[in-house]
Amino acid sequence: MKRRRALKWTLIGVGGGVGAIALGGVGTVGYLWADAKTDTAGKVDFDTPLAIPPLAEAEEDPSGARVFNLEIKAGTTPLKAGRETATWGINGNFLGPTIRAKRGQEVAFSVYNGLDEGTSLHWHGMHLPAVMDGGPHQEVEPGGDWTPQWTINQPAATLWYHPHPHGRTGNHVYRGLAGMFIVDDEESEALPLPKTYGVDDVPLIVQDRKFHDDNQFDDKSPFMSMQGVLGDHIMVNGTLGPYFDVTTRLVRLRLLNGSVSRLYNFGFADGRPFSLVATDGGLLPSAWETDRIQLSPGERVEIVVAFEPGETAVLRSHPADEGYEGPLGRVNGAEDLLDIIEFRAAGTLADDTAIPEAMGAAPDLDPADAVEERSFSLSGFSQINGESMDAGRIDFGVREGTVEVWEVSNADGYMHNFHVHDVQFQVVSVDGDEPPERLRGWKDTVQLVPKRKYRLAMRFADYTDPNLPYMYHCHILAHEDTGMMGQFVVLGEGEEIGAVPAPAHSHG
């Protein structure tokens, strides 16, 4: 696979993501423009079995809580032929185990930081108290422990976990700290959907990487990138060139865009349709058939794909359907065509699962019930509403038990998205219109197409804390790390915003 070259261009007068591009080095504009696109279609040797992350083991403590022991550590991993790659991992050298728990269960974690700098684990998509959230205010110092505990209280969904240290989230995720967190419930378990983990219910953590010649991760951004690093190698569950042996007619794929900046527009090379059955926050009321699903960093979906005996099929990322404005999309991955994973169907396939007509509950928030409406405008690399993140500033408080509507927009031509901690939200409208099918389920992260307004309804329930905040931010991690983030607290009756403690900054 060819490597993306750093583009020797000079950007003049950037405004709204569109600027005049002048030649600043050797060669021609045409050559540099052609070289800005990465195309690996048909060029990947799918020669490595897909690694399936192990399910994290848990013990039951005297209170009945399920206790997971997680050790964050540095190591090396044989990702390519030759020298092993320096990586970080959780209970291993790269990535982490899949945590699985059921609604109503009490879960507890013993998180040990074996690195030489501070880090954290944030439970992305989880509804839980702010003190357990794993954001910038819960950083774990080197050699330290963190013991969050809470009761799972949300519908079945595909969530994930990753670090959230202030200013260093992208670096820590890129080194390898990430894993899935699957929530089950009785309703989902009763459905005939594929549900055998690693057989017909398959986690796919999709991430991109660049490598130096010595097989070490290259985290330098291309010269013209407005998003951060864009890799020309795609890994799934830490596997380069993965293939998966299909043994059932229907396969459920839990797709996570675990990249720090890259957008994926998933679809099969042969154009076959598949059924979208779940978004970030859980199962849809009914499946939606499509042949493309676009995910920005942090978003998840569950899709069900049908296979025929003996066939092979390649999952690709196609050029973006939307999300960029002006000529800079090309140098930020908008036109890339990337092979992801090959599926190899056996000669005989089991056929004992189905997609039911009815699955989850539809989002049911009424914007008319909102007690507050807020507006958020994301711009540049580091600002929301003209301000950058201040760890000591709580931007606002919301009242527990109330519904709010947040209108969020991308004010420039760069790619942004928007993630809110603690809640799953309902996309009420996009530019005043009904949201597209892919945004009609519960969401915690949404891509922001430039110049469109997204109205998001959300209810703040159960947990209050006037001092410890939750985050809202762009999940393009280069943007988050440079300040495109804010903080809010959930207040009980009579409570007022308190004094937020500054995050730790443990660098070893």
Secondary structure by P-SEA (a helix, b strand, c coil): cccccccccccccccccbbbbcccccccaaaaaaaccccccccccccccccccccbbbbbcccccbbbbbbbbbbccccccccccccccccccccccbbbbcccbbbbbbbbbccccccccccccccccccccccccccccccbbbbbbbcccccbbbbbccccccccaaaaaaacccbbbbbbccccccccccccccccccccccccccccccccccccccccccccccccccccccccbbbbbbcccbbbbbccccccbbbbbcccccbbbbbbcccccccccccccccbbbbcccbbbbbbbbbcccbbbbbbbccccccccccccccccccbbbbcbbbbbccccccccccccccccccccccccccbbbbbbbcccccccccccccccccccccccbbbbbbbbbccccbbbbbbccccccccccccccccccccccccbbbbcccbbbbbbbbbcccccccbbbbbcccaaaaaaacccbbbbbbccccccccccccccccc
